[in-house]
């Protein structure tokens, strides 16, 4: 590859890496073209990109980005999984395809400023999606004021019952 092409690839890759909050690093050795194409298609459906990257170019492009956290993992045949939206959906796709494509191996990844292991990436796949988690949180937040009103009204009801009982006792006496 010519130097000018390498510089252009590094610049484009660096721009992509700066925009990322989530990325997984995979080993694609032994995968067929059909398997890589299937993986790319599945990942594209969840706003994620699978790219084979030359390690030397990746090390240069990763400087000053969050991808620099993984610099010690840039050895052997690597591909990056650039996640633009929800990392849980990307982890689900990869976890599902690892069963079909045994040569696909996760190396590491990052979520924000935190490096994660392959086991943690697969654990991400078992979590509910972001939308489901937000829905559950909103349900909890909505339910708390209703429970508070119920508890407080229960005490008021008991107070009213006690006062009525005292009133009846005085009327009978």
Rosetta constraint file for C-alpha pairs under 8 A:
AtomPair CA 1 CA 5 HARMONIC 6.51 0.50
AtomPair CA 1 CA 6 HARMONIC 6.59 0.50
AtomPair CA 2 CA 6 HARMONIC 6.27 0.50
AtomPair CA 3 CA 7 HARMONIC 6.15 0.50
AtomPair CA 4 CA 8 HARMONIC 6.24 0.50
AtomPair CA 5 CA 9 HARMONIC 6.15 0.50
AtomPair CA 6 CA 10 HARMONIC 6.07 0.50
AtomPair CA 6 CA 57 HARMONIC 7.36 0.50
AtomPair CA 7 CA 11 HARMONIC 6.09 0.50
AtomPair CA 8 CA 12 HARMONIC 6.19 0.50
AtomPair CA 9 CA 13 HARMONIC 5.94 0.50
AtomPair CA 9 CA 57 HARMONIC 7.72 0.50
AtomPair CA 10 CA 14 HARMONIC 5.84 0.50
AtomPair CA 10 CA 57 HARMONIC 5.91 0.50
AtomPair CA 10 CA 58 HARMONIC 7.26 0.50
AtomPair CA 10 CA 60 HARMONIC 6.90 0.50
AtomPair CA 10 CA 61 HARMONIC 5.12 0.50
AtomPair CA 11 CA 15 HARMONIC 6.21 0.50
AtomPair CA 11 CA 61 HARMONIC 6.83 0.50
AtomPair CA 12 CA 16 HARMONIC 6.33 0.50
AtomPair CA 13 CA 17 HARMONIC 6.09 0.50
AtomPair CA 13 CA 58 HARMONIC 7.60 0.50
AtomPair CA 13 CA 61 HARMONIC 5.99 0.50
AtomPair CA 14 CA 18 HARMONIC 6.13 0.50
AtomPair CA 14 CA 61 HARMONIC 4.48 0.50
AtomPair CA 14 CA 62 HARMONIC 6.20 0.50
AtomPair CA 14 CA 65 HARMONIC 7.74 0.50
AtomPair CA 15 CA 19 HARMONIC 6.65 0.50
AtomPair CA 16 CA 20 HARMONIC 6.66 0.50
AtomPair CA 17 CA 61 HARMONIC 7.69 0.50
AtomPair CA 17 CA 62 HARMONIC 6.79 0.50
AtomPair CA 17 CA 65 HARMONIC 6.35 0.50
AtomPair CA 17 CA 66 HARMONIC 7.39 0.50
AtomPair CA 17 CA 67 HARMONIC 6.62 0.50
AtomPair CA 17 CA 82 HARMONIC 7.93 0.50
AtomPair CA 18 CA 65 HARMONIC 5.34 0.50
AtomPair CA 18 CA 66 HARMONIC 7.17 0.50
AtomPair CA 20 CA 66 HARMONIC 7.74 0.50
AtomPair CA 20 CA 82 HARMONIC 6.97 0.50
AtomPair CA 20 CA 83 HARMONIC 6.91 0.50
AtomPair CA 20 CA 84 HARMONIC 6.52 0.50
AtomPair CA 21 CA 66 HARMONIC 7.52 0.50
AtomPair CA 21 CA 83 HARMONIC 7.61 0.50
AtomPair CA 21 CA 84 HARMONIC 7.59 0.50
AtomPair CA 21 CA 110 HARMONIC 7.65 0.50
AtomPair CA 21 CA 111 HARMONIC 6.13 0.50
AtomPair CA 21 CA 112 HARMONIC 4.95 0.50
AtomPair CA 22 CA 82 HARMONIC 6.79 0.50
AtomPair CA 22 CA 83 HARMONIC 5.42 0.50
AtomPair CA 22 CA 84 HARMONIC 7.23 0.50
AtomPair CA 22 CA 87 HARMONIC 6.57 0.50
AtomPair CA 22 CA 109 HARMONIC 7.43 0.50
AtomPair CA 22 CA 110 HARMONIC 5.58 0.50
AtomPair CA 22 CA 111 HARMONIC 4.76 0.50
AtomPair CA 22 CA 112 HARMONIC 6.17 0.50
AtomPair CA 23 CA 67 HARMONIC 7.59 0.50
AtomPair CA 23 CA 80 HARMONIC 6.94 0.50
AtomPair CA 23 CA 81 HARMONIC 5.55 0.50
AtomPair CA 23 CA 82 HARMONIC 4.99 0.50
AtomPair CA 23 CA 83 HARMONIC 5.69 0.50
AtomPair CA 23 CA 109 HARMONIC 5.36 0.50
AtomPair CA 23 CA 110 HARMONIC 5.48 0.50
AtomPair CA 23 CA 111 HARMONIC 6.95 0.50
AtomPair CA 24 CA 80 HARMONIC 5.91 0.50
AtomPair CA 24 CA 81 HARMONIC 4.97 0.50
AtomPair CA 24 CA 82 HARMONIC 6.91 0.50
AtomPair CA 24 CA 83 HARMONIC 7.99 0.50
AtomPair CA 24 CA 106 HARMONIC 7.37 0.50
AtomPair CA 24 CA 107 HARMONIC 7.61 0.50
AtomPair CA 24 CA 108 HARMONIC 5.89 0.50
AtomPair CA 24 CA 109 HARMONIC 3.96 0.50
AtomPair CA 24 CA 110 HARMONIC 6.53 0.50
AtomPair CA 25 CA 78 HARMONIC 6.77 0.50
AtomPair CA 25 CA 79 HARMONIC 6.02 0.50
AtomPair CA 25 CA 80 HARMONIC 4.76 0.50
AtomPair CA 25 CA 81 HARMONIC 6.20 0.50
AtomPair CA 25 CA 106 HARMONIC 6.18 0.50
AtomPair CA 25 CA 107 HARMONIC 5.43 0.50
AtomPair CA 25 CA 108 HARMONIC 5.32 0.50
AtomPair CA 25 CA 109 HARMONIC 5.59 0.50
AtomPair CA 26 CA 78 HARMONIC 5.68 0.50
AtomPair CA 26 CA 79 HARMONIC 5.25 0.50
AtomPair CA 26 CA 80 HARMONIC 6.18 0.50
AtomPair CA 26 CA 81 HARMONIC 7.45 0.50
AtomPair CA 26 CA 104 HARMONIC 7.03 0.50
AtomPair CA 26 CA 105 HARMONIC 5.56 0.50
AtomPair CA 26 CA 106 HARMONIC 4.40 0.50
AtomPair CA 26 CA 107 HARMONIC 5.22 0.50
AtomPair CA 26 CA 108 HARMONIC 7.26 0.50
AtomPair CA 27 CA 76 HARMONIC 7.49 0.50
AtomPair CA 27 CA 77 HARMONIC 5.71 0.50
AtomPair CA 27 CA 78 HARMONIC 4.92 0.50
AtomPair CA 27 CA 79 HARMONIC 6.26 0.50
AtomPair CA 27 CA 103 HARMONIC 7.97 0.50
AtomPair CA 27 CA 104 HARMONIC 6.15 0.50
AtomPair CA 27 CA 105 HARMONIC 5.10 0.50
AtomPair CA 27 CA 106 HARMONIC 6.25 0.50
AtomPair CA 27 CA 107 HARMONIC 6.67 0.50
AtomPair CA 28 CA 77 HARMONIC 6.36 0.50
AtomPair CA 28 CA 78 HARMONIC 6.38 0.50
AtomPair CA 28 CA 79 HARMONIC 6.54 0.50
AtomPair CA 28 CA 103 HARMONIC 6.60 0.50
AtomPair CA 28 CA 104 HARMONIC 5.33 0.50
AtomPair CA 28 CA 105 HARMONIC 6.70 0.50
AtomPair CA 29 CA 77 HARMONIC 6.10 0.50
AtomPair CA 29 CA 103 HARMONIC 6.60 0.50
AtomPair CA 29 CA 104 HARMONIC 7.43 0.50
AtomPair CA 30 CA 103 HARMONIC 5.68 0.50
AtomPair CA 31 CA 35 HARMONIC 6.08 0.50
AtomPair CA 31 CA 36 HARMONIC 6.59 0.50
AtomPair CA 31 CA 101 HARMONIC 7.52 0.50
AtomPair CA 31 CA 103 HARMONIC 5.81 0.50
AtomPair CA 31 CA 104 HARMONIC 6.94 0.50
AtomPair CA 32 CA 36 HARMONIC 6.34 0.50
AtomPair CA 33 CA 37 HARMONIC 6.05 0.50
AtomPair CA 34 CA 38 HARMONIC 6.14 0.50
AtomPair CA 35 CA 39 HARMONIC 6.15 0.50
AtomPair CA 35 CA 101 HARMONIC 7.13 0.50
AtomPair CA 36 CA 40 HARMONIC 6.10 0.50
AtomPair CA 37 CA 41 HARMONIC 6.15 0.50
AtomPair CA 38 CA 42 HARMONIC 6.16 0.50
AtomPair CA 39 CA 43 HARMONIC 6.08 0.50
AtomPair CA 39 CA 50 HARMONIC 7.67 0.50
AtomPair CA 39 CA 94 HARMONIC 7.85 0.50
AtomPair CA 39 CA 97 HARMONIC 7.31 0.50
AtomPair CA 40 CA 44 HARMONIC 5.95 0.50
AtomPair CA 40 CA 49 HARMONIC 6.72 0.50
AtomPair CA 40 CA 50 HARMONIC 5.62 0.50
AtomPair CA 41 CA 45 HARMONIC 6.56 0.50
AtomPair CA 42 CA 46 HARMONIC 7.30 0.50
AtomPair CA 42 CA 93 HARMONIC 6.78 0.50
AtomPair CA 43 CA 47 HARMONIC 6.68 0.50
AtomPair CA 43 CA 48 HARMONIC 5.07 0.50
AtomPair CA 43 CA 49 HARMONIC 6.24 0.50
AtomPair CA 43 CA 50 HARMONIC 7.15 0.50
AtomPair CA 43 CA 90 HARMONIC 6.41 0.50
AtomPair CA 43 CA 93 HARMONIC 6.62 0.50
AtomPair CA 43 CA 94 HARMONIC 7.96 0.50
AtomPair CA 44 CA 48 HARMONIC 5.04 0.50
AtomPair CA 44 CA 49 HARMONIC 5.90 0.50
AtomPair CA 46 CA 85 HARMONIC 7.82 0.50
AtomPair CA 46 CA 86 HARMONIC 7.77 0.50
AtomPair CA 46 CA 89 HARMONIC 6.44 0.50
AtomPair CA 46 CA 90 HARMONIC 6.43 0.50
AtomPair CA 47 CA 83 HARMONIC 6.70 0.50
AtomPair CA 47 CA 84 HARMONIC 5.92 0.50
AtomPair CA 47 CA 85 HARMONIC 6.35 0.50
AtomPair CA 48 CA 81 HARMONIC 6.72 0.50
AtomPair CA 48 CA 82 HARMONIC 5.59 0.50
AtomPair CA 48 CA 83 HARMONIC 4.56 0.50
AtomPair CA 48 CA 84 HARMONIC 5.92 0.50
AtomPair CA 48 CA 85 HARMONIC 7.58 0.50
AtomPair CA 48 CA 90 HARMONIC 6.73 0.50
AtomPair CA 49 CA 80 HARMONIC 7.91 0.50
AtomPair CA 49 CA 81 HARMONIC 5.54 0.50
AtomPair CA 49 CA 82 HARMONIC 5.00 0.50
AtomPair CA 49 CA 83 HARMONIC 6.56 0.50
AtomPair CA 50 CA 79 HARMONIC 6.71 0.50
AtomPair CA 50 CA 80 HARMONIC 5.78 0.50
AtomPair CA 50 CA 81 HARMONIC 4.60 0.50
AtomPair CA 50 CA 82 HARMONIC 6.45 0.50
AtomPair CA 51 CA 79 HARMONIC 5.32 0.50
AtomPair CA 51 CA 80 HARMONIC 5.36 0.50
AtomPair CA 51 CA 81 HARMONIC 6.58 0.50
AtomPair CA 51 CA 82 HARMONIC 7.93 0.50
AtomPair CA 52 CA 78 HARMONIC 6.22 0.50
AtomPair CA 52 CA 79 HARMONIC 4.10 0.50
AtomPair CA 52 CA 80 HARMONIC 6.40 0.50
AtomPair CA 53 CA 57 HARMONIC 7.29 0.50
AtomPair CA 53 CA 58 HARMONIC 6.43 0.50
AtomPair CA 53 CA 78 HARMONIC 6.25 0.50
AtomPair CA 53 CA 79 HARMONIC 5.60 0.50
AtomPair CA 53 CA 80 HARMONIC 7.02 0.50
AtomPair CA 54 CA 58 HARMONIC 6.10 0.50
AtomPair CA 54 CA 77 HARMONIC 7.89 0.50
AtomPair CA 54 CA 78 HARMONIC 7.31 0.50
AtomPair CA 55 CA 59 HARMONIC 6.13 0.50
AtomPair CA 55 CA 74 HARMONIC 5.62 0.50
AtomPair CA 55 CA 75 HARMONIC 6.52 0.50
AtomPair CA 55 CA 76 HARMONIC 7.81 0.50
AtomPair CA 55 CA 77 HARMONIC 7.90 0.50
AtomPair CA 55 CA 78 HARMONIC 7.10 0.50
AtomPair CA 56 CA 60 HARMONIC 6.56 0.50
AtomPair CA 57 CA 61 HARMONIC 6.10 0.50
AtomPair CA 58 CA 62 HARMONIC 5.83 0.50
AtomPair CA 58 CA 74 HARMONIC 7.68 0.50
AtomPair CA 59 CA 63 HARMONIC 6.70 0.50
AtomPair CA 59 CA 68 HARMONIC 7.44 0.50
AtomPair CA 59 CA 71 HARMONIC 6.41 0.50
AtomPair CA 59 CA 74 HARMONIC 7.32 0.50
AtomPair CA 62 CA 66 HARMONIC 7.29 0.50
AtomPair CA 62 CA 67 HARMONIC 5.23 0.50
AtomPair CA 62 CA 68 HARMONIC 4.97 0.50
AtomPair CA 62 CA 71 HARMONIC 7.77 0.50
AtomPair CA 63 CA 67 HARMONIC 7.66 0.50
AtomPair CA 63 CA 68 HARMONIC 5.68 0.50
AtomPair CA 64 CA 68 HARMONIC 6.78 0.50
AtomPair CA 66 CA 110 HARMONIC 7.73 0.50
AtomPair CA 66 CA 112 HARMONIC 7.51 0.50
AtomPair CA 66 CA 113 HARMONIC 6.59 0.50
AtomPair CA 67 CA 71 HARMONIC 7.19 0.50
AtomPair CA 67 CA 110 HARMONIC 7.49 0.50
AtomPair CA 69 CA 110 HARMONIC 7.66 0.50
AtomPair CA 69 CA 113 HARMONIC 7.99 0.50
AtomPair CA 69 CA 115 HARMONIC 6.82 0.50
AtomPair CA 70 CA 74 HARMONIC 7.10 0.50
AtomPair CA 70 CA 108 HARMONIC 7.37 0.50
AtomPair CA 70 CA 109 HARMONIC 7.19 0.50
AtomPair CA 70 CA 110 HARMONIC 7.82 0.50
AtomPair CA 70 CA 115 HARMONIC 7.37 0.50
AtomPair CA 73 CA 107 HARMONIC 7.24 0.50
AtomPair CA 73 CA 108 HARMONIC 7.55 0.50
AtomPair CA 74 CA 78 HARMONIC 6.91 0.50
AtomPair CA 83 CA 87 HARMONIC 6.20 0.50
AtomPair CA 83 CA 90 HARMONIC 7.06 0.50
AtomPair CA 86 CA 90 HARMONIC 6.90 0.50
AtomPair CA 86 CA 129 HARMONIC 7.79 0.50
AtomPair CA 86 CA 130 HARMONIC 6.99 0.50
AtomPair CA 87 CA 91 HARMONIC 6.08 0.50
AtomPair CA 87 CA 124 HARMONIC 7.86 0.50
AtomPair CA 88 CA 92 HARMONIC 6.18 0.50
AtomPair CA 88 CA 124 HARMONIC 5.59 0.50
AtomPair CA 88 CA 125 HARMONIC 5.56 0.50
AtomPair CA 88 CA 127 HARMONIC 6.94 0.50
AtomPair CA 88 CA 128 HARMONIC 7.70 0.50
AtomPair CA 88 CA 129 HARMONIC 6.12 0.50
AtomPair CA 88 CA 130 HARMONIC 7.54 0.50
AtomPair CA 89 CA 93 HARMONIC 6.33 0.50
AtomPair CA 89 CA 125 HARMONIC 7.00 0.50
AtomPair CA 89 CA 129 HARMONIC 6.81 0.50
AtomPair CA 90 CA 94 HARMONIC 6.28 0.50
AtomPair CA 90 CA 125 HARMONIC 7.90 0.50
AtomPair CA 91 CA 95 HARMONIC 5.94 0.50
AtomPair CA 91 CA 121 HARMONIC 6.10 0.50
AtomPair CA 91 CA 122 HARMONIC 6.33 0.50
AtomPair CA 91 CA 124 HARMONIC 6.17 0.50
AtomPair CA 91 CA 125 HARMONIC 4.89 0.50
AtomPair CA 92 CA 96 HARMONIC 6.08 0.50
AtomPair CA 92 CA 122 HARMONIC 7.60 0.50
AtomPair CA 92 CA 124 HARMONIC 7.55 0.50
AtomPair CA 92 CA 125 HARMONIC 4.33 0.50
AtomPair CA 92 CA 126 HARMONIC 7.40 0.50
AtomPair CA 93 CA 97 HARMONIC 6.20 0.50
AtomPair CA 94 CA 98 HARMONIC 5.98 0.50
AtomPair CA 95 CA 99 HARMONIC 7.02 0.50
AtomPair CA 95 CA 122 HARMONIC 6.03 0.50
AtomPair CA 95 CA 125 HARMONIC 6.67 0.50
AtomPair CA 96 CA 100 HARMONIC 7.22 0.50
AtomPair CA 97 CA 101 HARMONIC 5.76 0.50
AtomPair CA 98 CA 102 HARMONIC 5.51 0.50
AtomPair CA 98 CA 103 HARMONIC 7.67 0.50
AtomPair CA 98 CA 104 HARMONIC 5.89 0.50
AtomPair CA 98 CA 105 HARMONIC 7.41 0.50
AtomPair CA 106 CA 118 HARMONIC 5.35 0.50
AtomPair CA 107 CA 117 HARMONIC 7.05 0.50
AtomPair CA 107 CA 118 HARMONIC 5.84 0.50
AtomPair CA 108 CA 115 HARMONIC 7.15 0.50
AtomPair CA 108 CA 116 HARMONIC 5.80 0.50
AtomPair CA 108 CA 117 HARMONIC 4.83 0.50
AtomPair CA 108 CA 118 HARMONIC 5.38 0.50
AtomPair CA 108 CA 121 HARMONIC 7.92 0.50
AtomPair CA 109 CA 115 HARMONIC 5.73 0.50
AtomPair CA 109 CA 116 HARMONIC 5.17 0.50
AtomPair CA 109 CA 117 HARMONIC 6.57 0.50
AtomPair CA 109 CA 118 HARMONIC 7.53 0.50
AtomPair CA 109 CA 121 HARMONIC 7.57 0.50
AtomPair CA 110 CA 114 HARMONIC 5.38 0.50
AtomPair CA 110 CA 115 HARMONIC 4.33 0.50
AtomPair CA 110 CA 116 HARMONIC 5.49 0.50
AtomPair CA 111 CA 115 HARMONIC 6.56 0.50
AtomPair CA 111 CA 116 HARMONIC 7.13 0.50
AtomPair CA 116 CA 120 HARMONIC 5.95 0.50
AtomPair CA 116 CA 121 HARMONIC 6.81 0.50
AtomPair CA 117 CA 121 HARMONIC 6.39 0.50
AtomPair CA 118 CA 122 HARMONIC 6.33 0.50
AtomPair CA 119 CA 123 HARMONIC 6.18 0.50
AtomPair CA 120 CA 124 HARMONIC 6.18 0.50
AtomPair CA 121 CA 125 HARMONIC 6.85 0.50
AtomPair CA 122 CA 126 HARMONIC 7.27 0.50
AtomPair CA 123 CA 127 HARMONIC 7.17 0.50
AtomPair CA 128 CA 132 HARMONIC 6.00 0.50
AtomPair CA 128 CA 133 HARMONIC 6.36 0.50
AtomPair CA 129 CA 133 HARMONIC 6.33 0.50
AtomPair CA 130 CA 134 HARMONIC 6.15 0.50
AtomPair CA 131 CA 135 HARMONIC 6.14 0.50
AtomPair CA 132 CA 136 HARMONIC 6.23 0.50
AtomPair CA 133 CA 137 HARMONIC 6.20 0.50
AtomPair CA 134 CA 138 HARMONIC 6.14 0.50
AtomPair CA 135 CA 139 HARMONIC 6.13 0.50
AtomPair CA 136 CA 140 HARMONIC 6.24 0.50
AtomPair CA 137 CA 141 HARMONIC 6.17 0.50
AtomPair CA 138 CA 142 HARMONIC 5.94 0.50
AtomPair CA 139 CA 143 HARMONIC 6.02 0.50
AtomPair CA 140 CA 144 HARMONIC 6.29 0.50
AtomPair CA 141 CA 145 HARMONIC 7.53 0.50
AtomPair CA 142 CA 146 HARMONIC 7.25 0.50
AtomPair CA 143 CA 147 HARMONIC 6.23 0.50
AtomPair CA 144 CA 148 HARMONIC 6.19 0.50
AtomPair CA 145 CA 149 HARMONIC 6.19 0.50
AtomPair CA 146 CA 150 HARMONIC 6.21 0.50
AtomPair CA 147 CA 151 HARMONIC 6.12 0.50
AtomPair CA 148 CA 152 HARMONIC 6.08 0.50
AtomPair CA 149 CA 153 HARMONIC 5.92 0.50
AtomPair CA 150 CA 154 HARMONIC 6.05 0.50
AtomPair CA 151 CA 155 HARMONIC 6.62 0.50
AtomPair CA 152 CA 156 HARMONIC 6.47 0.50
AtomPair CA 153 CA 157 HARMONIC 6.03 0.50
AtomPair CA 154 CA 158 HARMONIC 6.25 0.50
AtomPair CA 155 CA 159 HARMONIC 6.18 0.50
AtomPair CA 156 CA 160 HARMONIC 6.17 0.50
AtomPair CA 157 CA 161 HARMONIC 6.22 0.50
AtomPair CA 158 CA 162 HARMONIC 6.22 0.50
AtomPair CA 159 CA 163 HARMONIC 6.16 0.50
AtomPair CA 160 CA 164 HARMONIC 6.07 0.50
AtomPair CA 161 CA 165 HARMONIC 6.13 0.50
AtomPair CA 162 CA 166 HARMONIC 6.25 0.50
AtomPair CA 163 CA 167 HARMONIC 6.14 0.50
AtomPair CA 164 CA 168 HARMONIC 6.16 0.50
AtomPair CA 165 CA 169 HARMONIC 6.24 0.50
AtomPair CA 166 CA 170 HARMONIC 6.28 0.50
AtomPair CA 167 CA 171 HARMONIC 6.22 0.50
AtomPair CA 168 CA 172 HARMONIC 6.16 0.50
AtomPair CA 169 CA 173 HARMONIC 6.24 0.50
